[in-house]
């Protein structure tokens, strides 16, 4: 929300501006391959101690409509789902599912309201729920 102010902290070198779904993989690739992070749209960073903010030509940082259905499901096979449970119902093997990105409220004082919203389609959510039930035994 406040990239310049955030980067003023000496402990912070790089920030993603807006949704990081596009910029974060590019940052990781640049760091891994020695590329220039300051050239990536939607990123703020320090170059020789100076704060550099790279927005798109329109002044936005990747504020595009998100195709949330194209996002991969969480890598649940890497988690021990038996460790998660609800203390209210005492059911074992719970998981989470994210169905929307962003905030629906649109408050005029909030910077998050300016970010695009994304929501998953019914078929996409149903397919994930079916996989969670059949493959991981979560009900």
DRENLO-64552 format. One record per atom (N, C-alpha, C, CB): x, y, z. Coordinates in steps of 0.1 Angstrom, whole numbers, padded with zeros to 4 digits, always signed. Glycine has a CB too. Layout:
# residues N
XYZ/...
END
This chain:
# residues 139
+0008-0012+0000/+0000+0000+0000/+0009+0013+0000/-0009+0000+0012/+0020+0012+0007/+0028+0024+0008/+0043+0020+0005/+0028+0030+0022/+0046+0018-0008/+0059+0012-0012/+0070+0021-0008/+0059+0009-0027/+0069+0034-0011/+0081+0043-0008/+0084+0043+0007/+0078+0057-0013/+0073+0045+0015/+0075+0045+0030/+0080+0032+0035/+0061+0049+0036/+0075+0021+0029/+0079+0008+0034/+0094+0006+0031/+0071-0003+0027/+0098+0010+0019/+0112+0008+0015/+0122+0018+0023/+0114+0011+0000/+0117+0027+0030/+0125+0036+0038/+0131+0029+0050/+0117+0048+0043/+0125+0017+0054/+0130+0009+0065/+0143+0002+0060/+0119-0001+0070/+0154+0002+0067/+0166-0004+0062/+0165-0019+0060/+0177+0000+0072/+0156-0025+0067/+0155-0040+0066/+0148-0044+0053/+0147-0045+0078/+0141-0036+0046/+0133-0039+0035/+0140-0034+0022/+0119-0034+0036/+0142-0043+0012/+0148-0040+0000/+0139-0040-0012/+0160-0050-0002/+0129-0048-0012/+0120-0050-0023/+0105-0051-0019/+0124-0063-0032/+0096-0045-0026/+0082-0046-0023/+0074-0048-0036/+0077-0033-0016/+0064-0056-0035/+0054-0057-0046/+0043-0047-0044/+0048-0072-0047/+0039-0040-0055/+0029-0030-0054/+0016-0036-0060/+0034-0017-0062/+0006-0035-0053/-0007-0041-0058/-0007-0056-0056/-0010-0037-0072/-0014-0063-0064/-0014-0078-0064/+0000-0082-0070/-0026-0084-0072/+0006-0091-0063/+0019-0096-0067/+0019-0108-0075/+0027-0098-0054/+0008-0112-0080/+0007-0125-0088/+0015-0125-0101/-0007-0128-0091/+0017-0113-0107/+0025-0111-0119/+0039-0108-0116/+0019-0101-0128/+0041-0099-0106/+0055-0093-0104/+0063-0102-0095/+0053-0080-0097/+0058-0109-0086/+0066-0117-0077/+0074-0128-0084/+0058-0124-0066/+0068-0136-0093/+0076-0146-0100/+0087-0139-0108/+0067-0154-0110/+0085-0127-0114/+0095-0120-0121/+0107-0116-0112/+0089-0108-0129/+0103-0112-0100/+0113-0108-0090/+0122-0120-0087/+0107-0102-0078/+0115-0131-0084/+0123-0143-0080/+0132-0148-0092/+0113-0154-0077/+0127-0147-0104/+0136-0150-0115/+0147-0141-0117/+0127-0150-0128/+0145-0128-0115/+0156-0118-0116/+0166-0120-0105/+0150-0104-0115/+0161-0123-0092/+0171-0125-0082/+0179-0138-0084/+0163-0126-0068/+0172-0148-0089/+0179-0161-0092/+0189-0160-0103/+0169-0172-0095/+0186-0152-0113/+0194-0151-0125/+0203-0138-0126/+0186-0151-0137/+0202-0130-0115/+0210-0118-0115/+0204-0106-0124/+0224-0120-0120/+0191-0107-0126/+0185-0097-0134/+0182-0084-0127/+0172-0102-0140/+0177-0074-0133/+0174-0061-0127/+0160-0061-0122/+0176-0050-0138/+0159-0061-0109/+0146-0060-0102/+0139-0047-0104/+0147-0063-0087/+0147-0036-0105/+0141-0023-0107/+0134-0021-0120/+0151-0012-0105/+0136-0030-0130/+0130-0029-0143/+0116-0036-0143/+0138-0035-0154/+0112-0042-0133/+0100-0050-0132/+0088-0041-0128/+0101-0062-0122/+0078-0041-0137/+0066-0033-0134/+0059-0038-0122/+0056-0033-0146/+0055-0029-0113/+0047-0033-0101/+0057-0037-0089/+0039-0045-0104/+0069-0032-0090/+0079-0035-0080/+0086-0022-0075/+0090-0045-0085/+0088-0021-0062/+0097-0010-0057/+0109-0017-0051/+0089-0002-0047/+0120-0010-0052/+0133-0016-0046/+0143-0005-0044/+0139-0026-0056/+0154-0009-0038/+0165+0001-0036/+0176-0002-0046/+0170+0000-0021/+0181+0008-0052/+0192+0007-0062/+0202+0017-0057/+0188+0010-0077/+0214+0012-0053/+0224+0020-0047/+0219+0029-0036/+0231+0029-0058/+0211+0024-0027/+0205+0031-0016/+0194+0040-0019/+0216+0039-0010/+0190+0042-0032/+0179+0050-0036/+0167+0042-0038/+0183+0059-0048/+0155+0047-0034/+0142+0040-0036/+0138+0042-0051/+0131+0045-0027/+0135+0031-0058/+0130+0031-0071/+0116+0025-0071/+0140+0024-0081/+0106+0032-0077/+0092+0027-0078/+0089+0025-0092/+0082+0036-0070/+0086+0013-0097/+0083+0011-0111/+0068+0007-0113/+0092-0001-0116/+0061+0017-0117/+0047+0016-0120/+0045+0014-0135/+0038+0027-0114/+0033+0010-0139/+0030+0009-0153/+0030+0023-0159/+0017+0001-0156/+0030+0024-0172/+0029+0038-0179/+0016+0046-0174/+0029+0036-0194/+0006+0039-0170/-0006+0045-0166/-0006+0049-0151/-0019+0037-0169/+0005+0046-0144/+0006+0049-0130/+0001+0038-0121/-0001+0062-0128/-0004+0028-0127/-0009+0017-0119/+0001+0006-0118/-0023+0011-0124/+0000-0003-0109/+0009-0014-0107/+0001-0027-0109/+0016-0014-0094/+0001-0032-0122/-0006-0045-0124/-0020-0045-0119/+0002-0056-0118/-0027-0034-0121/-0041-0033-0117/-0050-0038-0128/-0045-0019-0112/-0049-0050-0131/-0057-0056-0142/-0067-0066-0136/-0048-0063-0153/-0077-0069-0144/-0086-0079-0139/-0079-0093-0138/-0098-0080-0149/-0081-0099-0127/-0074-0112-0124/-0083-0124-0129/-0071-0113-0109/-0076-0133-0136/-0083-0146-0139/-0080-0155-0128/-0078-0151-0153/-0088-0154-0117/-0086-0162-0105/-0087-0177-0108/-0095-0158-0094/-0095-0181-0118/-0097-0195-0121/-0084-0201-0127/-0108-0197-0132/-0075-0193-0132/-0062-0199-0137/-0052-0201-0126/-0057-0189-0148/-0054-0197-0114/-0045-0199-0103/-0045-0214-0099/-0048-0190-0091/-0033-0219-0096/-0033-0233-0092/-0039-0235-0078/-0019-0238-0092/-0044-0247-0075/-0049-0250-0061/-0037-0251-0052/-0057-0263-0061/-0039-0249-0039/-0028-0250-0030/-0021-0264-0031/-0032-0248-0015/-0009-0265-0028/-0002-0278-0028/-0005-0286-0016/+0014-0276-0030/-0017-0291-0015/-0021-0298-0002/-0014-0311+0000/-0036-0300-0003/-0008-0317-0011/-0001-0329-0009/+0012-0327-0001/+0003-0335-0023/+0016-0314+0001/+0028-0311+0009/+0025-0308+0023/+0035-0299+0003/+0012-0308+0027/+0007-0306+0040/+0002-0318+0047/-0003-0295+0040/+0004-0319+0060/-0002-0330+0068/-0016-0325+0072/+0007-0334+0080/-0026-0328+0064/-0040-0323+0066/-0046-0328+0079/-0049-0326+0055/-0040-0339+0084/-0045-0345+0097/-0042-0336+0109/-0039-0359+0099/-0033-0327+0107/-0030-0318+0118/-0040-0307+0120/-0016-0313+0116/-0048-0305+0110/-0057-0294+0110/-0071-0299+0114/-0058-0287+0097/-0077-0292+0124/-0090-0296+0129/-0097-0284+0134/-0089-0307+0139/-0110-0285+0136/-0119-0274+0142/-0121-0278+0156/-0132-0272+0134/-0117-0270+0165/-0120-0272+0179/-0134-0271+0183/-0111-0263+0188/-0142-0265+0174/-0156-0263+0177/-0164-0276+0173/-0162-0251+0168/-0161-0282+0161/-0168-0294+0157/-0161-0306+0160/-0172-0293+0143/-0148-0305+0163/-0139-0317+0165/-0137-0325+0153/-0145-0325+0176/-0140-0320+0141/-0137-0327+0129/-0122-0327+0126/-0146-0322+0117/-0117-0338+0121/-0103-0338+0117/-0102-0335+0102/-0097-0352+0120/-0090-0332+0098/-0086-0330+0084/-0094-0319+0077/-0089-0343+0077/-0091-0307+0081/-0097-0295+0075/-0087-0289+0065/-0101-0285+0085/-0092-0281+0056/-0083-0273+0048/-0090-0259+0045/-0080-0280+0034/-0084-0251+0038/-0090-0238+0034/-0092-0238+0019/-0081-0226+0039/-0101-0229+0015/-0102-0226+0000/-0105-0211-0001/-0114-0235-0006/-0098-0205-0010/-0099-0191-0013/-0107-0190-0025/-0085-0184-0014/-0118-0182-0024/-0127-0181-0036/-0127-0167-0042/-0141-0184-0032/-0122-0157-0035/-0121-0143-0040/-0108-0137-0036/-0133-0135-0035/-0104-0127-0044/-0092-0118-0041/-0098-0104-0040/-0081-0119-0052/-0092-0096-0032/-0096-0082-0031/-0107-0081-0021/-0100-0077-0044/-0112-0069-0020/-0122-0065-0010/-0135-0060-0018/-0117-0055+0000/-0146-0064-0014/-0158-0060-0021/-0164-0046-0016/-0169-0070-0019/-0158-0041-0006/-0165-0029+0000/-0163-0016-0007/-0159-0027+0014/-0151-0014-0013/-0149-0001-0021/-0149+0011-0013/-0159+0000-0031/-0144+0011-0001/-0144+0023+0008/-0134+0034+0002/-0139+0020+0022/-0139+0046+0002/-0131+0057-0005/-0118+0060+0003/-0139+0069-0007/-0116+0056+0015/-0104+0059+0023/-0094+0048+0022/-0108+0062+0037/-0097+0037+0016/-0089+0025+0016/-0081+0023+0003/-0097+0013+0020/-0068+0021+0004/-0060+0018-0008/-0063+0005-0014/-0045+0020-0005/-0067-0005-0006/-0070-0018-0011/-0082-0018-0020/-0072-0028+0001/-0091-0009-0018/-0103-0009-0026/-0100-0005-0041/-0113+0002-0021/-0088+0001-0043/-0084+0004-0057/-0079-0008-0065/-0073+0015-0057/-0076-0019-0058/-0071-0031-0064/-0082-0038-0071/-0063-0040-0055/-0080-0045-0082/-0090-0053-0088/-0094-0065-0080/-0086-0057-0102/-0107-0068-0082/-0112-0080-0075/-0112-0092-0085/-0126-0078-0069/-0110-0103-0079/-0111-0115-0087/-0119-0126-0080/-0097-0121-0091/-0127-0133-0087/-0135-0144-0080/-0135-0156-0089/-0149-0140-0077/-0135-0168-0082/-0134-0180-0090/-0149-0184-0094/-0128-0191-0081/-0149-0191-0105/-0162-0196-0110/-0167-0208-0102/-0161-0200-0124/-0180-0210-0102/-0186-0221-0095/-0180-0235-0098/-0201-0221-0097/-0178-0237-0111/-0172-0250-0116/-0158-0252-0110/-0172-0250-0131/-0150-0241-0110/-0137-0242-0104/-0137-0245-0090/-0129-0229-0107/-0145-0239-0082/-0146-0241-0067/-0151-0255-0065/-0155-0230-0061/-0161-0259-0072/-0167-0273-0071/-0156-0283-0074/-0179-0275-0080/-0148-0281-0084/-0138-0291-0088/-0127-0292-0076/-0131-0287-0101/-0124-0281-0070/-0114-0281-0059/-0120-0288-0047/-0110-0267-0056/-0133-0285-0044/-0139-0292-0033/-0140-0307-0035/-0153-0286-0031/-0143-0311-0047/-0144-0325-0050/-0130-0332-0048/-0149-0328-0065/-0119-0325-0053/-0106-0331-0052/-0102-0332-0037/-0096-0322-0059/-0105-0321-0030/-0102-0321-0015/-0108-0333-0008/-0106-0308-0009/-0121-0336-0012/-0128-0347-0006/-0123-0360-0010/-0143-0346-0009/-0121-0362-0023/-0117-0375-0028/-0103-0378-0026/-0121-0376-0043/-0094-0369-0028/-0080-0371-0027/-0074-0370-0013/-0072-0362-0036/-0079-0361-0005/-0074-0358+0008/-0083-0362+0020/-0070-0344+0009/-0095-0366+0017/-0104-0371+0027/-0109-0360+0036/-0097-0381+0036/-0109-0348+0031/-0114-0336+0038/-0129-0335+0036/-0106-0323+0035/-0137-0334+0046/-0151-0332+0044/-0157-0322+0054/-0158-0346+0047/
END
